[in-house]
Amino acid sequence: MGMAKLYCFALVLVLAFGLSSSARVPRGREHYVKFINNLSNKVLNVNCKNQKPYIDLELQILLPKEEYEFKYIVGRDVAFSCDLRHGFTSKAFPVSDRAITRECGGNHCNWKAQDDGVYLLNPKTNQYKFKFGWGK
Ligand SMILES: *[C@@H]1O[C@H](CO)[C@@H](O)[C@H](O)[C@H]1NC(C)=O
């Protein structure tokens, strides 16, 4: 390869890399959190909050098979947690920490509420994994 050709090749590489990396990591990455009510014929209440800054996404009432999704911009202090309730039982848990977002593949976390507890979708296997039982 001549020097000019080599230069060209290097330039193309730099451009391609620059473009793809800026496309992959845009400023203010968005994450999505979705809940589906798969309780047997019961209403599911979902209330998600962030502490700093304080954001209350307000109570969402899901009929059987209904879904609710919210999104947030990933940031250092962002720590959403959600409180799921039905009848007299509830479970509150974090939804935006690193361990969870790694487990659900990053940008889209899909939670499912069932009579026996709360499940999280593993996108690699496309199977829901049991995460939490209901409190008393
Ligand atoms: C919903 O729950 C029932 C058991 O209560 C289960 O058989 C079914 O597979 C669940 N549906 C989904 C989409 O996970």
The ligand as an SDF file (V2000), in Angstrom:
LIG
                    3D

 14 14  0  0  0  0  0  0  0  0999 V2000
  -48.9880  -14.8280   33.3040 C   0  0  0  0  0  0  0  0  0  0  0  0
  -49.1730  -15.6340   34.4420 O   0  0  0  0  0  0  0  0  0  0  0  0
  -49.6000  -16.9610   34.1740 C   0  0  0  0  0  0  0  0  0  0  0  0
  -49.7370  -17.6770   35.5070 C   0  0  0  0  0  0  0  0  0  0  0  0
  -50.4800  -16.9300   36.4150 O   0  0  0  0  0  0  0  0  0  0  0  0
  -48.6250  -17.6760   33.2830 C   0  0  0  0  0  0  0  0  0  0  0  0
  -49.0850  -18.9590   32.9510 O   0  0  0  0  0  0  0  0  0  0  0  0
  -48.3900  -16.8670   32.0150 C   0  0  0  0  0  0  0  0  0  0  0  0
  -47.3640  -17.4570   31.2590 O   0  0  0  0  0  0  0  0  0  0  0  0
  -47.9740  -15.4510   32.3710 C   0  0  0  0  0  0  0  0  0  0  0  0
  -47.8590  -14.6360   31.1590 N   0  0  0  0  0  0  0  0  0  0  0  0
  -46.7240  -14.0680   30.8240 C   0  0  0  0  0  0  0  0  0  0  0  0
  -46.7660  -13.2100   29.6060 C   0  0  0  0  0  0  0  0  0  0  0  0
  -45.7040  -14.2230   31.4550 O   0  0  0  0  0  0  0  0  0  0  0  0
  1  2  1  0
  1 10  1  0
  2  3  1  0
  3  4  1  0
  3  6  1  0
  4  5  1  0
  6  7  1  0
  6  8  1  0
  8  9  1  0
  8 10  1  0
 10 11  1  0
 11 12  1  0
 12 13  1  0
 12 14  2  0
M  END
$$$$
